[in-house]
C-alpha cells in the first residue's frame, strides 16, 4: 500500500470517528438519553483504547524479540516458545487480548442499545397522547 493511501485512510477513519462522536453527543444533548453516552463508549472510545492496547502489545513483543524482558505484568509472563511453566506464548496472549477487546466492545454496544431503547420507551409512556390538552 502506498504511503499516500495509508495516510489518507487514517485521516478518513479519524474524520469518521469525529463525525460519529459529534452526532452521538448532539443526540445526547437533545434527548438526555444515557444510551447515547454508552454508544459513545462502545463506538468511539473503546476502539481507540483497543488500538492503544494493540500498539502496546506490538511494542512489548519487539522488546521480547530483542531479549529485553517487558516490565508490565501481563507482558512479563510472555515468552518466545518453548515456554517455561506459567508463561504463555505471545500468539496465545494476542488472541486472548483481541477476544477480550471484541467481547467488551460488544457488551458496551449491547448496554448502549438497551439503555437507548429503555429510555425511549419510558419517555414515550410519560408523554400525554396527542390532542389530549
C-alpha positions as CSV (number, residue, x, y, z in Angstrom):
1,X,0.0,0.0,0.0
2,X,1.4,3.4,-0.9
3,X,2.3,6.0,1.7
4,X,-0.4,8.4,0.5
5,X,-3.1,5.8,0.6
6,X,-2.1,4.7,4.1
7,X,-2.3,8.3,5.5
8,X,-5.5,9.1,3.6
9,X,-7.2,6.0,5.1
10,X,-6.1,7.1,8.6
11,X,-7.3,10.6,8.1
12,X,-10.7,9.3,6.8
13,X,-11.0,6.9,9.7
14,X,-10.3,9.7,12.2
15,X,-12.8,12.0,10.5
16,X,-15.4,9.3,10.7
17,X,-14.7,8.8,14.4
18,X,-15.1,12.5,15.0
19,X,-18.3,12.6,13.0
20,X,-19.8,9.7,14.9
21,X,-18.8,11.3,18.2
22,X,-20.4,14.6,17.2
23,X,-23.6,13.0,16.1
24,X,-23.9,10.9,19.3
25,X,-23.1,13.9,21.6
26,X,-25.6,16.1,19.8
27,X,-28.3,13.4,20.1
28,X,-27.5,13.1,23.8
29,X,-27.7,16.8,24.3
30,X,-31.0,17.0,22.5
31,X,-32.6,14.0,24.3
32,X,-30.6,13.5,27.5
33,X,-30.8,9.7,26.8
34,X,-27.9,8.0,28.5
35,X,-27.9,5.3,25.8
36,X,-26.1,7.7,23.6
37,X,-23.3,8.0,26.1
38,X,-23.0,4.2,26.2
39,X,-22.8,4.3,22.4
40,X,-20.0,6.9,22.5
41,X,-18.1,4.5,24.8
42,X,-18.8,1.5,22.5
43,X,-18.3,3.1,19.1
44,X,-15.6,5.8,19.7
45,X,-13.7,5.4,23.0
46,X,-13.4,1.6,23.2
47,X,-12.0,1.2,19.7
48,X,-9.4,3.8,20.5
49,X,-8.4,2.0,23.7
50,X,-8.3,-1.3,21.8
51,X,-5.9,0.2,19.2
52,X,-3.8,1.5,22.1
53,X,-3.5,-1.9,23.7
54,X,-2.6,-3.4,20.3
55,X,0.2,-0.9,19.9
56,X,1.4,-1.6,23.4
57,X,1.4,-5.3,22.6
58,X,3.5,-4.7,19.5
59,X,6.0,-2.7,21.4
60,X,6.4,-5.3,24.1
61,X,6.6,-8.1,21.5
62,X,9.5,-6.3,19.8
63,X,11.1,-5.9,23.2
64,X,10.7,-9.6,23.9
65,X,12.3,-10.4,20.5
66,X,15.3,-8.3,21.4
67,X,15.8,-10.2,24.6
68,X,14.6,-7.4,26.8
69,X,12.1,-8.5,29.5
70,X,9.0,-6.4,29.4
71,X,8.3,-4.9,32.9
72,X,4.5,-4.7,32.7
73,X,2.7,-7.6,34.4
74,X,0.8,-9.5,31.7
75,X,3.6,-8.9,29.2
76,X,6.3,-10.1,31.7
77,X,4.7,-13.5,31.7
78,X,5.2,-13.9,27.9
79,X,8.0,-15.9,26.4
80,X,9.1,-16.9,23.0
81,X,8.5,-20.7,22.8
82,X,9.5,-23.1,24.3
83,X,7.8,-21.6,27.3
84,X,8.5,-22.3,30.9
85,X,5.8,-23.2,33.5
86,X,3.4,-20.3,33.9
87,X,4.4,-18.5,30.8
88,X,2.3,-18.1,27.7
89,X,3.4,-17.7,24.1
90,X,2.8,-14.2,22.5
91,X,0.3,-15.5,20.0
92,X,-1.9,-17.0,22.6
93,X,-1.8,-13.8,24.6
94,X,-2.6,-11.8,21.4
95,X,-5.7,-14.0,20.7
96,X,-6.9,-13.6,24.2
97,X,-6.4,-9.8,24.1
98,X,-8.3,-9.5,20.8
99,X,-11.1,-11.7,22.1
100,X,-11.4,-9.6,25.3
101,X,-11.4,-6.3,23.2
102,X,-14.1,-7.7,20.9
103,X,-16.2,-9.0,23.8
104,X,-16.0,-5.8,25.8
105,X,-16.8,-3.7,22.8
106,X,-19.9,-5.8,22.0
107,X,-21.0,-5.7,25.7
108,X,-20.8,-1.9,25.7
109,X,-22.7,-1.7,22.4
110,X,-25.4,-4.0,23.8
111,X,-25.7,-2.0,27.0
112,X,-26.0,1.2,25.0
113,X,-28.7,-0.1,22.8
114,X,-30.7,-1.5,25.8
115,X,-30.4,1.8,27.6
116,X,-31.4,3.7,24.5
117,X,-34.5,1.6,23.9
118,X,-35.5,1.6,27.6
119,X,-35.2,5.4,27.8
120,X,-37.2,5.9,24.6
121,X,-40.0,3.6,25.9
122,X,-40.1,5.4,29.3
123,X,-40.2,8.8,27.5
124,X,-43.0,7.6,25.3
125,X,-45.1,6.3,28.2
126,X,-44.8,9.6,30.2
127,X,-45.8,11.9,27.3
128,X,-49.5,12.7,27.1
129,X,-51.3,11.4,24.0
130,X,-51.5,13.9,21.1
131,X,-54.6,16.1,21.2
132,X,-55.3,15.5,25.0
133,X,-54.6,19.1,26.0
